[in-house]
Amino acid sequence: MPLVSIIVPVYNVEKYLNKCIDSVLCQTFTDFECILVNDDSPDNCPQICDEYAKIDDRIKVIHKKQNEGSPQARKTGLDLAMGEYILYIDSDDWIEPDMVEKMYSKAKNTDCDMVISGMFKSTDFEHVRSFSPEIHGKIPIIKKILMYSSFSPSVCNKLIKRKIYMKVIFPIRHYIDDRVITIQTVFFSQSINYINEYLYHYRKNPQSICESSEQINKNIDEYHNFLIIVDFLAGNELISKLEPELVFRINTIKLSFIINKNLRKLSYNIFSELYPQSTENIFKKKNKLNFFKRFLLFSAIKKLPFLYIIIDTCNMLGLFIRTLYRLFIPEKARKYIWGIRIKKNKELKIIINGDFLCRRLTGIERYAYEICNRIDKLSTKGEVAIVIPSFVQDIPDYQNFEIIRLERKSKSNIRWQMLTLQGFLLAHRKFTILEFGNTCLPLTPGIVFLHDIYCEFFPNDFISPRDKFTRLYSRLQYRMITRLAKEIVTVSQYSKNEISKTFTVNPAKISVIYSSADHMRDIHADHSVFEQFPILTEKPFFFYLGSLSKRKNISWILEYAAKHSDTIFALSGASLSTVKVNELDKEITSNVILLGYLDDGKVKALMEKCRAFILPSYYEGFGLTPLEALSCGTKIIVAKAASLPEIYENTAHYIDPFNTDVDLDELLKQPVDGPDEILERYCYDTSAEQVYKLIKDYST
């Protein structure tokens, strides 16, 4: 009998299925069975499943005669499973090679019923970390799940004993089915443990059932699945312990039926079917809904639909008034500002915008992260504060920074900066903001890093309406920074000259503080990447790392690869939401390997092994990745453009970013200088001291 059963429901994922199954078969833990449940998929998934079953006898395939949805497919796989533990994987996702080994070892060593890991929310080129905070106790966890809070309800990042799953009622409807299942498994588990590693890759696939379903179907599924949740909680006498959260969530579901015109006729039925107690004494009972939402529910109970427009208008008016209040009422007029009260501290002068902690560490985010870690050590306690969105979990262990959390309800970075952060600073006018991310707050300008002015020079790179909006907003920011910022910091002499010349800025106002690759010393190479991509061990390859935006000039690599079929290129990076390289949407030659986003350990392993690192970008403010490659002892090939000749001088081999008529093999034979002088010149400790001195000078 296998120790672990891995169950994969399969439906309409022909494009992604191979990657999913391959990630299972390359596990370092081998005592498992993999059950592929073909849920009557209309594409080639059934044939792919059968082919894998012929290759590896650990794979079992179940072909269902009709499509019943992911929850029932999971149940079908569970009925056949023999393992002590169950791991579910969605068929368009994939897992890290050591996921099963680490989770099983944790489960056995701690004798627990459930082990939870972090996960990446991924596309082919982008991975955003998501980790459930360590919450202990069944009731606190279920409360978080009911509130759609920070605890991930997914079944896929959890290794759970089969005997626990055998007690679970699997829903028929798809939307929020994971919440239905996880609430039950949490209740039945006697002990739950966490692994603080990101081992599961959840693919944000717009064609998936959950993503592509219309909102009206999601509302109906949510309603039916909450009927199961209410019955389960009532049957286990949990209602009284969870009533505030349950009432809030159910009333929110009811509100969605009221607001949606296509569902309003059904709303009168769900009031009586779905926990009718939730709307009893709606104004008297304490719950988490605001007055306007309670009033909207009341109007639906009394069947007064003519009030909808009035109530919606009042709600919008209230939001507008609250926004004005937050923006313009001075600190002396109210005791608390946005739920945060700053301690009286005469030493506190500078506040850092810490929203870079929301994103993966590349480019600007890496620079900000490393500089802040060092400024924390240079500063005295309470001298500097860092403001971060409230949902951020992975915060460095700052010893001297004061940490201020502000609520960030919207995913919009613009709203966070222009409303939340600026409103906070307006209420605390004695502070100056240090902004690392090319952004100036017009009403509270401070010290701003302007890394480059790419959007000013390449209008043809911005084609779609969204691209053009990005360019328009960036150009507006350039002008605000150059006119309003107290001090401007950039990362190369080239960028300084371009900013000064383009916007007629006094050069004395612009400081140059370089980036560095010092962080590579602390990264351990992870050679498991070659198990994922064995072709990289068979032939020498050129490696590219960076975003896949147009200015990075991936087109140069693709064009060169098309001409030289025997030259292997490995590309790793994340596509931006805008200005993506169009060529990546087309067929590319087989000698170009798209690796997706990789963690730092795998990147270092590739840099150490590659024949050379290549960056054909035609515009860079600094260009960090070749410096990282140099620190790994790797040869670098960069474009002779923008800041790159300034930064890398004679340590690089240079190419024309607009001409692929070059022989890279011959180019690498040309002599270049060693990297030691360059690596010593660009040092985070020196850069942090310069930033800190700038802060101190400005504060005094």
N, C-alpha and C positions, 0 to 999 in steps of 0.2 A: 504493500500500500504506500502511495506517495505521501510525503509529509505536508505538501502544500498543493492545493488545487487552484489553478489560475483559470478563471472563467471569462471568456471574451464573447459578448453578444455581437453578432456581425450583421450589418444591414447597410447596403448602398455606400460602402467606403472603399471601393476598388482602388482608388488613388492612394490610400493611406494604409491599407491592410498589411502589405508586406513589411513596412517599417514597424508596425505594431508587433507582428508575430516574430520578426527577427530580434526585436528587443527582448522578447521572452526567451527565445532559444539561446541567446548569448549570455544568459544569467550565470554568474559565478556559482550560484546554488543550483544543483542539478536534480535533486530529488523532488521533482514536481510533475504534475500532469497539467496539460493545457487543453481545456475544453472549448472548442470553437462552436458557438451556437448560431448556425445560419438561420436568421429569422426571415426566410423566404425572400432573400435579397434578389432584386431584379437584374443586377449587373453580373460581373464575373467573379464576385466574391465566393460563391459555392465552389467553383473550379479551383480558385486559389487555396481555399481551405483543404480540399482533397489532395492537392499537390503537396502541401506541407505535411499532411498526415502520412503520405508515402515516404517522405524524407526522414521523419522523426516519429518513433513509436510512442513518444510521450504525448503526442497530439491526438485528441479524439474529436471527431466532427459529428455534430447533430444537425440534420437538415429538417427544419420545421416545414410543414405543408402550407401554413398560412402565417402572414405577418401579424404578431400580437403585441409588438412593441418591446422596448428594452427591458422593462421590469419583469415581464413574463419570460423573456429569453434568459434573463439571469436566473430565474427560478428553475427553468428547465435544466440549465447547466448545474445548478445546485443539487437537483435530484439525482444526477449521475455522478457527482463528485465523491471522491473517496478520501481526500486529504484531511488531516487534522485541522488545518487552517485554510481559509478561503481568501483569495485576492481577486477582486474584479478589475478588469481593464476595459475601457471603452475602445472599440476597434479602430478609431481614428487617433488614439493617443499612443504613447509609448513610455517605457520605463528605463531608468538607469540600470546598467549591467549588474550592480550589486544591491538592487533594491530588495529582492526576496531574501538574500542572505542576511542583510542587516536587520530587516524587520523580523525574520524568523528567529535570529539569534537574540534579539531584544525580547521577543515574546517568550522564548524558552528560559532565558536567564532571569527574567523577572516574574515568570509564571503568570502572565496576564492574559486576559481574553481578547484584548484589542490593542493594536499598536498603530499609531498615527504618524505619518511623515509629512513633511512639507511638499509642495508641488510647484511646478512652473506652469503658468498660463501661457501657452506657446502658440506661435505660428511657425512656419518653416524657418523664419529668420529672426524671431524675437521671442524672448523668454522673460516673463515677469514673475518674480518670486511671490509666492503666497504661502503663508504658514499660519496654521491655527494656533493661537496662544495656548499655553499649557493651562487648561482649566480642569480642575479635579472635582469630582462629585457629579452624580448623574443629573441632579436638578439644575445646577448652574449650566451644565452643557446643554441640556434640553431648552433652557431659557434662551441661550444664545441662538440655538437653531430656530426656535419660534420667532425670534426677533430679526431673523435674517442678518445676524451680526457677524463678528469677525471669525467665528468658528466655522470651518468648512464642513458642510453636510455631505460632501461627496463620499460614496462608498469606495471609490477607487484608490484613495491614498490610505486605506485602512486594511490591515491584515487582521482577520477576525476568525475565531474558532468556528468550525462548521456547526457545532452543537448550538451556538448562539443563533446562527442564521436559520436553523431548522425551526426555531420558534417564531420567526418573523412572518407577518402577513405582507405579501408582495402586492403592490397596487397594480391596477390595470392601466390607468392613465399615466402618461409619460412625465409631464411637467411637474417639478418638485418631487418626483418619486424618490430621489435620494434622501430628502428630508424625512419622508415617511419611513424609509428603511432605517436610517441612522438613528432616529429617535428610539426606535424599538431595540436596535442592537446596543445602544448606550444603556438603556434601561436594564437589559438582560445581562450586561457585562458586569462582572464583579470587580474587575481591575482594568484600568486603561493607562497605557504609557505612550510616551512621545519620543520620536527621533528628530532631533533638530537638524535635519538635512533635507534637501530638496531632491526627491527620488522619483517623482511621478511627473510626467509631462501631459498636461491637459491641453488639447489642441482647440483653439478657438476657431471652429470650423463653421462658416456661415451656412453650409449645406446640411449641417446636422439637424436632427429632428427638433432638438430643443431650441436651436438658434433660428431655424427657418419657420417655425410654427407662427401663425398669426397670433396677435395679442389676444383676440377673442377666444381662440382655442386654449391659450395658456391660462386665461382667467377661468375657463370652465374646468380644465384639468386641476387647477389649484383648488377650486371649490370641492370637487369630488375627492381629491386626495386628502383634504383637510377633514372631510367626513370620517375617513379612516383614522386620522390622527386623534380626533376628538373621541371616537369610540374606544381607541386604545388607551388614551389617558383616563377616560372615565372608568374603563374596566379594571385599571390598576390603581384607582383611587389617587390620581395625581392632579386632578383638576384644581383642587383647593390650593396646592403648592405652586401652581403655574398660572393661576387665573389672570393676573394682570397682563402677562405676556400673551396668553391665549386670547383674551378679550381684544387686545390691541390688534393681533394678527388677523383674527376673524373679522373684526370690524373693518380692517383695511381691505380685506377681500370683498366684503360687502360694498364698500365704497367704490371699488373698481367696477362693480356691476352697475352702480348708480351713475358713475361718471360716463361710462361707455354707452352711447345711445343705443347701440345694437344689443346691449345686454340688459337694459333697464326693465324690459318686460319680465325678465327672469328674476330680477332682484327681489320682487315681492315674495317669490317662492323660497328663495334661499334664506330669507329672514326667519322663516319658520322651520326650515330644515337644518340649517347649520348653526348649532348651538344658539338657540334663540335667546338664552339668558344674556348674551353679549350686548344686546340693545335694550335690556330692561333698565329703567331708571338711568337713561343715558347721560343725563345732566348731573345726577346725584352720585353715581358710582365713580370712584376714583379710577381713572385709566390714563393711558399715555397719549390719547388723542387730544388735539387742540379744540377750542370751542367751535370753530367753524366746521370742522369735520363732524363733530357731534351734532351740530345743527343740521348738517346735510343728511346725516343718518335719520335724525328726527323727522325731517321733511319727507323722507322716503317711507318711514313707518306710517306717517299720517297721509301718505299718498298726496303730497302737495308738490307736484313736479314744477309748477310755475316759480317756485323759490330757487330752483337750481341756478339760474342765471344770476340772480341777486347774490346768492351765497358765493358763487365762483368769483364774482366781481369784488365782493368784500374781501375774499381771501387774497386776491391779487393786490388790492389796495393795502391790506395789512402788511403784506410782504414788502411793498414799496416803502411804507412808512418805517418799518423796522430797519430797512437798509439805510434810509436817510439818517435815522437815529444813530445807527452804528458808525456811520461815516463822519458825522459832523458834531455830535455832542461831545464836548471836551471832557477830559478825565475828571476835573473837579466837580462836574455836574452829576456824576454817578459813581457809586462805590465800586461796582464791578463792570468790567468791559468784556463782553462776549464770554462771560463765565470765567474770566481769568483776572486775577488780581496780582499785579506785579509787586513784589516785595520792595520796600523802600531801600534802595541801595545806591549810595552816592557814587560808588565806583563803576556801576553799570553804565556804559556809554554806547556800546555797539551791539546790534542785534543782527545775527546772520540768518538769511533765508535758507532754511534747511530742507526745502522741498526736493533737493537732489537725492535725499534719502528714500524718496518714493520710487526711484527708478534704478535700473541696473547700472553697474559701475563701468561706464565707458566714456571716453572723451571728457567732456565738461564735468560729468558727475564724478569720475575718478579723480580729476584734478581737485574739485571741491572737497571730496572725501579725505584725500591725503593731506591737503593743506589744513583743513579744520582739525584733524587729529593732532597735528603738530602745534597749531595755535593753542589748542587746549592745554598742552604741556607748557607752552611759553607763558600763558596768561595766569593771572592770579584768580582765586576762586571768586566767582560773581562778577568778574570784570567784563565778560562777554556772555551773551545769551544766544541760544539758537532756537528759532521758532520752527516747529514742524507740524504737519497735519496730524490730527489725533489718531488716525488709523495706522500710522507707521509703527511696526513692531521691531524691526532690526535697527536698533540705535547703538552706535559705538559707545563704549564704556567711558564717556567723558568724565574727567575728574574735576574740572574747574568750570566748565560751561554750565550756565543755568539753562535748563530745558523748559521751554514753554510750548504747550500743545494748544493748537487752535483747531476747531472743528472744520473739516473740509467735506461738505456734503456733495459737492459736484466733482466730477472727474476733470473738469476743465481747469487747466493750469492758469489760463488767463483770469478766470473768476477768482481763483485762489489768490493770485498776486494783486489784482486790481481792486478787489472788494475785501476779502478776508484780511490779507496781510496789510494792505494800505489802510483799511479801517482801523486796524489795531494800532498802527503807527501814528495815525492821526490822533488817536486817543492818548498816545504816549509820545508827545512831540519832542521830548528831550533826547530820544534815542535816534541813532543813525543806522540805517540798514546797510549791510554788506551783502551785495547780490552777485553771485557767481555766474548767473545764467543769461547774459545778454538782455537783461530787462531793467528798465528804469520805472519806478513808481512816480508818476508825474506830480502828485501832491506831496510826496515825501521822498524826494531824491536823496541818494546817499553815495556810497562808494560802489561802483559798478564795474564788473568785468565784461569787456566787449572783446570776445575772442577773435572774431573776424567779421567782415561785412559782405559775405558771399551774396546775399540777396540783392545787393545794390548793383552787381555787375553782370549777372547772368539771367536776364528776363526770359530767355527762351527755355530755360530749365523748368519753368513753372507754367504748365499748360492747362490743367484742369481748373475749374472754379476754386476748388479747395487749395490747390497750389498757389493760385494767384492771391487768395486771401492770406496765405502764409507769408508770401513775399510782401504784400502790402503792410501787414502787421509788423513784420521784421523791419522794414524800412522806416515805419513810424517809430519803432523802438530806437533805431540808430539815431534818429534826429532828436528824440527826447534825451537819450544818453549824452550825446555830444553837446546839447544845450543846457541840460538841467543837472546832470550828475556833478556831485562835489569833486570827485576824483574818478578818473578812468584808468582801468588796468587792462592791459592786453598781454599776449603771450609771445610776441615776436616783434623785432624791429620792423619787419615788413608790414605787419598789421598796424603798427603805430604810424608808419608813414602813410599808409593808405587811409586810415581814419583822419589823420591830420589834414592831408591834401584834399580828400573828398568833401569833408564837412567844415573845413577852415577852422580847425581847432588848434589852439596854442599847444605845441608839442610838450611844453612844460607841464601841462595838465594831464599828460598820458604817461603812465609808468609801464615798463616792460618787466614782467615777472614770469619766468619760463616754467614750463611743465617739466616732468621727470619720469624716469622709468624705475625709480628705486623700489617700487612695490613688487617688481618681478623677483627680487631677491627672496622675498618671504613666501613665494608661491612654489609649491612642490609639483613637479611635472606628473601628470596623470596619463600613463601610457595606455590606459584602457581604450582611448580614442582609436587606437590602431586595431583593436578588436571590432569596433563598430565599423571602421572603414579599412578593411585589410588591404585594399588596393594601394594604400599609401605606404605599405611596407614592401611592395613589389617593385616599384619604380621611383626614381627621384621625382620630386614635385616642387612646384613653386606655391607659396602660401600667401593668401591675402586675408586680412582681417580688418573689418570696419563696417560702417553702415553701408547700405546698398542704395544710397542716394546718387543722383546723377553726377554730382561733382566728383565723386569718388572714381568715376570713369571706368566702371566695370566693363563698359563696352570695349575698351582697349584690350582687356584680357580675353574677352569672348572672340573678338576679331582675330587676335593673335593665335588663340587656340584653334580656330577654324582653319588657319593657314598651316599650323604645325600640329598635326594629329598625334604625334608621338610625344608631345610635351604635356605633362599633367599639371593642372592647376587645381588647388583646393581652396575654396572660398568659404569663409565663415563670417557671419555678421547678421545684423538685424535690419530689415527694411523699415524705412521711416514711413509714417502714415501719409506723407506727401513726398513729392519729387522722387518716386521710385524709378529704377531703371526699367524701361519698357522691355528691353531684351530678355529679362528674366521671366517674362510671361510667355515667351516663345520657346520653341525647341532649341536646346543648346547641345553642343557636341559632347560626345561621351568622355572626352578627356578633361572636362570641367566638372568637378565634384562639388556639389553644394552641401556643405556640412551643417548649415543652420547655425544657430547661436550656441557657442560652447562655453563652458566655465573656464576660469583662469588656468586651472591645472592642465586641462586638455590643450588649451591654446599654447601654453609653455612647451608642452611635449611636441607639438607640431612645429613651433618655432625652432626648437633645438634640432629637429630631424630634417626640416625642409632644405632643399638645395639653396633657396634664397627667398627672402621675403620681398613682395612686390607691392608698391603703392603707386598706381598711375594717375592719381588725383591731379586735376588741373587747378584746384584752389584749396589751400589749407592755411589756417591761421597759425598752426604749429605743426601738426602731423605727428601724433604720439606713437602710433603703432610701429613705425620703423625703429624708433628709439628702443621700444620694448624688445624688438628683434635683435638689435645690436647688443643689448644687455644679456641675451641668450647666446652670444657668440655667432650670430647668423649674418651672412652677407645680406645687403639690402639693395633693392633696385627701386628708385623713386623717380617721379617726374621732375623735370627741370622746370619748375613753375612755382609761382607764389613764394611762400616762406621756406620751402624745402631746401633749396641751395644754401640759405642762411643757416638753417638749423644743422644740416648734415655735412656741409662743406665737402671735404675730400674723402669722407668715410663711405660715401654711397656711389653706386653706379647709376648714371642718369639716363633717362629715356625721354623722347619727345611725346607728350601726352596725346598728340593728335596724329601720330605716325607710327604704324606698327611694322614698318620695314626695318627691322633690326633683328639681329641674331642674339638671343639672350645668352646662349652658350659662349659665344665669342666675347660678349660684353663682360661676363663674369671673369674672363681671363685677364682683364685689365687690372693693374695694381691700384689699390686704394689704401688710405691711411687706417691705422688701427683705431678702435673705438674708445680707448681709455680716456683720452682727453675730453671727448664729447660727453661721455657718461659722468665724468667728474664735474664738468661744467654745469650740467643740468641736474640739480639736486633739490629734492623736496624740502630738506632742512633749510637750505639757503632761501628758497622761495617763500617758505612759511615765515622766516625771520623778516623778509622784506614786507610781506603782507601785514605782519604784526606791527612792524615799525610804522607802516602807513596808517594803521588803525590808531596807534598811540599818538602819532603826530597830529592826526586830524582831531582826535578827542581832546587834546590839550590846546 
